[in-house]
Amino acid sequence: MQGTGNRLRVLIAGGGTGGHVIPALAIARELRDAHGAEVRFVGTARGLETRLVPEAGFPLELIRVGQLKNVSLVTRLRTLFDLPLGVMRCLELLRSFKPDVVVGVGGYASGPAMMAAILLRVPTVAFEPNAVPGLANRLVGKWVSAAAVNFEETKRYFRGARVTGIPVRQEFFEIAPLPEAERVRASLAYIPPDEGPAPSPRLLVFGGSQGARVFNDVMPRIVRRLLEYVPGLTILHQTGPKQATSTEEAYRASGADPSRWAVAAYLDDMPKRFADADLILCRSGASTVAELAAAGRPAVLVPFPGAADDHQMKNAEAFARVGAAALRVQDSDDLMDGFLTSDLSGLLLNPERLGEMGHRARALAHPEAVREIGAMVAGLAKQP
């Protein structure tokens, strides 16, 4: 049965990072706009939801709960003490709001809210963007009513799981495929003057909103060699705010032609940046790989080694396994210099492989993800 006045009510629980909050907001908008739902969020004071959810116009309730993995014993004990209190607070919220469905998107608040929903027998949907679920979703996976996942291999962790993909902005799906291999190859060879200028290979480097230190350190060391190896190559490098100045200074100190590289703390309009790139060097968070798939862009993925449950490695492996990306494990500085120079130049000089990788990446895309997830949630609410 649906909530008061037959209006669908949904509680979305979790957050922390953009990889959790941004898809959650896309799901919330779909439920509100396509299904007329009243949507509320449950999060913690330490996550991005404290800013992004109110900005999007949704109510947000906060509970107190922390980390259990990759933290000190003191933090784990504090979290274990807070967890029952978090579940009790969520029980209060559920009894007050009376949601028809609770959606857990992972992150700190997801576990207590989903546990409370299961105890009260409220239908639950787990959304899991990574190849290997985080701790919260693993704990409740076999108890949920249904699950929306991004990878086929993730289904085994949940009851009622379906591969829906991750909600991604429509602009990424509208990006044209990479140019024909022959045309890209022409950019690396001699073209008679009367045929006009050839397109130049373009490399996009980014590490998320905070940047990636490994890219900021390595790229200035290898940029001169890379530009020598790949004729016409241009590079756009997003550094994050903390290392923008030092990274740009390192590029200048390298002696690389400044007309062929640009450094920015932030990049706006990411669909356009993807569209302008022939190859992307990046981390392998769930939202990033979903955007690569939607855009049909090849990538060299360097998973963040400190990611919880090593989920970035699992995401990268899933893409590399089907030839949609190259995987490079983060290593010592000397090894990274050589490996990335070889990886990047080898791909940029091989437009046929870039085109094939882009094609394979796009085959992993899920353009109907947000609509499928919205229909899954609404369908559970209608069940007796």
C-alpha positions in Angstrom: 0.0 0.0 0.0 1.2 3.5 -0.7 1.4 6.4 1.7 -1.2 8.8 2.8 -3.4 10.1 0.0 -2.0 7.2 -2.2 1.1 9.3 -2.9 4.2 7.2 -3.1 6.6 7.9 -0.2 10.3 6.9 -0.5 13.2 7.3 2.0 16.6 7.3 0.4 19.4 6.4 2.9 23.2 6.8 2.6 25.7 9.1 1.0 29.1 10.3 1.9 30.9 10.7 -1.4 29.7 12.0 -4.7 29.6 8.5 -6.0 26.8 7.8 -3.6 25.0 11.1 -3.4 24.8 12.1 -7.1 23.1 8.9 -8.3 20.8 9.0 -5.3 19.7 12.5 -6.3 19.1 11.3 -9.9 16.9 8.5 -8.5 15.1 11.0 -6.2 14.3 13.3 -9.1 13.0 10.4 -11.2 10.7 9.2 -8.4 9.4 12.8 -7.8 9.0 13.7 -11.5 7.9 10.4 -13.1 6.0 8.8 -10.2 4.9 11.8 -8.1 6.7 10.6 -5.1 7.5 12.4 -1.9 11.2 11.7 -1.2 13.2 12.2 1.9 16.9 11.5 2.6 18.7 10.1 5.6 22.5 10.8 5.8 25.2 11.8 8.2 26.7 15.2 9.0 30.1 14.2 7.5 28.9 13.5 3.9 28.3 15.5 0.8 24.6 15.0 1.3 24.6 17.8 3.8 25.1 20.3 1.0 23.9 18.6 -2.2 20.5 17.2 -0.9 19.1 20.5 0.5 20.4 22.3 -2.7 18.4 19.9 -4.7 15.3 20.7 -2.7 14.8 17.4 -0.7 14.4 17.1 3.1 17.4 15.6 4.9 17.4 13.8 8.2 20.8 13.2 9.9 21.8 10.3 12.1 25.1 9.6 13.8 27.1 6.6 12.6 30.7 6.2 11.4 33.1 3.9 9.7 33.9 0.3 10.6 36.6 -0.5 7.9 40.1 0.9 7.5 39.9 2.9 10.7 41.4 2.7 14.2 40.1 0.5 17.0 38.8 3.5 18.8 36.8 4.6 15.8 35.4 1.1 15.3 34.3 0.9 18.9 32.6 4.3 18.6 30.8 3.2 15.5 29.7 -0.1 17.1 28.3 1.9 20.0 26.6 4.4 17.6 25.1 1.7 15.3 22.2 0.6 17.5 21.4 4.2 18.3 21.4 4.9 14.5 19.0 2.0 13.9 16.7 3.3 16.7 16.7 6.7 15.2 15.9 5.3 11.8 13.0 3.3 13.3 11.6 6.6 14.6 12.0 8.2 11.2 10.3 5.3 9.5 7.3 5.3 11.9 7.0 9.0 11.4 7.4 9.3 7.6 5.8 5.9 6.8 7.6 5.3 3.5 6.4 2.7 1.1 10.0 1.8 0.1 13.4 2.5 1.5 16.3 2.8 -1.0 19.8 2.2 0.4 22.6 3.8 -1.8 25.5 2.7 0.4 27.6 4.9 2.7 27.4 5.4 6.5 23.7 6.0 6.9 22.6 3.2 4.5 23.1 0.3 6.9 21.1 1.5 9.9 18.2 2.7 7.7 18.0 -0.5 5.7 18.2 -2.6 8.9 15.4 -0.6 10.4 13.3 -1.0 7.2 13.9 -4.8 7.3 12.9 -5.0 10.9 9.6 -3.1 10.2 9.1 -5.1 7.0 9.1 -2.1 4.8 10.1 -3.0 1.2 13.8 -2.2 0.4 15.9 -1.6 -2.7 19.7 -1.6 -2.5 21.5 0.4 -5.1 25.0 -0.8 -5.6 27.2 1.1 -8.2 30.5 -0.8 -7.6 31.5 -4.3 -8.8 31.9 -5.3 -5.1 29.4 -3.9 -2.6 30.5 -1.8 0.3 30.0 -3.1 3.9 26.5 -1.6 4.4 25.1 -3.3 1.3 26.9 -6.6 2.0 25.3 -6.7 5.4 21.7 -6.3 4.1 22.1 -7.8 0.7 20.4 -11.1 1.3 17.5 -9.4 3.2 16.5 -6.7 0.8 13.4 -6.9 -1.4 15.4 -6.0 -4.6 18.6 -4.6 -5.8 19.8 -2.4 -8.7 23.4 -3.1 -9.6 25.9 -2.0 -12.2 27.7 -5.2 -13.0 26.5 -8.7 -13.7 29.0 -10.2 -11.2 27.5 -8.1 -8.4 24.1 -9.8 -8.5 25.3 -12.7 -6.4 25.5 -10.5 -3.3 21.8 -9.6 -3.3 18.3 -11.0 -3.4 16.2 -9.9 -6.3 19.1 -8.2 -8.1 18.9 -6.7 -11.6 21.5 -5.0 -13.7 20.2 -1.5 -14.2 23.4 0.5 -14.4 24.1 3.8 -12.7 22.1 7.0 -13.5 24.3 9.2 -15.7 23.5 12.6 -17.1 21.8 12.4 -20.6 24.5 14.6 -22.1 27.1 11.8 -21.8 24.9 9.5 -23.9 24.7 12.2 -26.6 28.5 12.3 -27.2 29.4 11.2 -30.7 31.6 8.1 -31.1 35.3 8.6 -31.7 36.2 9.6 -35.2 36.7 6.8 -37.8 40.1 5.1 -37.3 41.3 6.1 -40.7 40.7 9.8 -40.0 42.4 9.6 -36.6 45.3 7.7 -38.1 45.7 10.6 -40.6 46.4 12.9 -37.7 49.6 10.9 -37.0 50.8 10.9 -40.6 51.6 13.4 -43.4 48.6 15.0 -45.0 49.0 17.2 -48.1 48.4 20.9 -47.4 45.3 21.1 -49.6 43.5 18.5 -47.5 43.4 20.9 -44.5 44.6 20.5 -40.9 44.4 17.0 -39.4 42.7 16.5 -36.1 45.2 16.1 -33.2 45.0 13.4 -30.5 43.6 14.7 -27.2 44.3 13.4 -23.7 42.1 14.2 -20.7 43.6 13.7 -17.2 41.3 13.9 -14.2 41.1 12.5 -10.7 37.7 13.6 -9.5 36.8 16.8 -7.7 39.9 16.6 -5.4 42.2 15.5 -8.2 44.6 12.5 -7.9 48.1 13.1 -6.5 49.6 10.3 -8.6 48.6 12.0 -11.8 49.7 15.5 -10.6 53.1 14.0 -9.7 53.7 11.8 -12.7 52.3 13.8 -15.7 54.6 16.7 -15.4 57.6 14.3 -15.3 56.5 12.5 -18.5 54.7 15.2 -20.4 57.8 16.2 -22.5 58.4 12.7 -23.7 54.8 12.1 -24.3 54.5 15.1 -26.5 57.6 14.0 -28.4 56.3 10.5 -29.0 52.8 11.5 -30.1 52.7 14.1 -32.8 50.1 16.8 -32.3 49.0 15.6 -28.9 47.3 18.1 -26.6 46.7 17.5 -22.9 44.0 18.9 -20.5 44.8 18.0 -16.8 42.4 18.6 -14.0 44.3 18.7 -10.7 41.9 19.4 -7.9 42.2 22.7 -5.9 45.1 21.8 -3.6 47.7 21.0 -6.2 46.7 23.2 -9.1 49.5 25.8 -8.7 52.3 23.3 -7.9 51.3 21.0 -10.8 51.2 23.9 -13.3 54.6 25.0 -12.1 55.9 21.4 -12.6 54.5 21.3 -16.2 56.3 24.6 -16.9 59.5 23.4 -15.4 59.4 20.3 -17.7 60.1 22.4 -20.8 57.1 20.9 -22.6 55.5 23.2 -25.2 53.0 25.2 -23.2 50.7 25.5 -26.2 50.0 21.8 -26.0 49.0 21.4 -22.4 46.6 23.1 -20.0 46.1 22.7 -16.2 42.9 23.5 -14.3 41.9 23.0 -10.7 38.3 22.3 -11.8 36.7 21.4 -15.1 33.1 22.4 -15.8 30.8 20.8 -18.4 32.3 17.3 -18.1 30.3 15.9 -21.0 32.0 18.4 -23.3 35.4 17.5 -21.8 34.7 13.8 -22.5 33.5 14.5 -26.0 36.7 16.5 -26.7 39.0 13.6 -25.6 40.3 10.7 -27.6 41.7 9.0 -24.4 41.1 9.6 -20.7 43.4 8.9 -17.8 41.4 8.7 -14.6 40.5 6.8 -11.4 37.9 4.1 -11.5 35.1 5.2 -9.1 31.6 3.9 -10.0 30.4 7.2 -11.4 33.5 7.7 -13.4 33.3 4.3 -15.2 29.6 4.8 -15.8 30.3 8.1 -17.5 33.1 6.5 -19.6 30.6 3.9 -20.7 27.9 6.4 -21.5 30.3 8.5 -23.5 31.9 5.6 -25.2 35.4 6.8 -24.4 38.5 4.6 -23.9 40.5 5.1 -20.7 43.6 4.1 -18.8 42.2 3.4 -15.3 44.5 3.7 -12.2 42.4 2.6 -9.2 42.8 4.5 -6.0 44.6 2.0 -3.8 42.9 3.3 -0.6 39.4 2.8 -1.8 37.1 0.9 0.6 36.9 -2.8 -0.1 39.3 -2.2 -3.1 36.1 -1.4 -5.1 38.0 0.8 -7.6 40.2 -2.1 -8.6 37.2 -4.3 -9.1 35.5 -1.7 -11.2 38.6 -1.3 -13.4 39.0 -5.1 -13.7 35.4 -5.3 -15.0 36.1 -2.8 -17.7 39.6 -4.2 -18.6 38.2 -7.7 -18.8 36.0 -6.8 -21.8 38.6 -4.6 -23.5 36.8 -1.3 -22.6 39.8 0.2 -20.7 43.5 -0.4 -19.9 44.2 -1.1 -16.2 47.4 0.2 -14.5 48.0 -0.5 -10.9 49.5 2.4 -8.9 53.1 1.7 -8.1 56.4 3.5 -7.3 57.2 6.8 -9.0 59.8 5.3 -11.3 57.6 2.5 -12.4 54.6 4.8 -12.9 56.6 7.1 -15.1 57.6 4.4 -17.4 54.3 2.5 -17.4 52.1 5.5 -18.0 54.4 6.8 -20.8 54.1 3.4 -22.5 50.4 3.0 -21.8 49.4 6.4 -23.0 51.7 6.8 -26.0 50.9 3.2 -27.1 47.2 3.9 -27.1 47.3 7.3 -28.6 49.4 6.0 -31.5 46.8 3.2 -32.1 43.6 4.9 -33.2 42.1 1.5 -34.2 42.4 0.2 -30.6 41.0 3.5 -29.2 38.0 3.1 -31.4 37.5 -0.5 -30.4 37.9 0.3 -26.7 35.3 3.1 -27.0 32.9 0.8 -28.7 33.3 -1.8 -26.0 32.9 0.9 -23.3 29.7 2.0 -24.8 28.4 -1.5 -24.8 28.5 -1.4 -21.0 26.3 1.7 -20.8 22.8 1.7 -19.4 20.9 4.7 -20.8 17.6 3.7 -19.1 19.2 3.2 -15.6 17.4 5.9 -13.7 14.0 5.0 -15.3 14.5 1.3 -14.5 15.4 2.0 -10.9 12.4 4.4 -10.5 10.1 1.7 -11.9 11.6 -0.9 -9.6 11.0 1.2 -6.5 7.4 2.2 -7.6 6.6 -1.4 -8.4 7.6 -2.6 -4.9 5.3 0.0 -3.4 2.3 -1.4 -5.3 2.9 -5.0 -4.2 0.5 -6.2 -1.4 
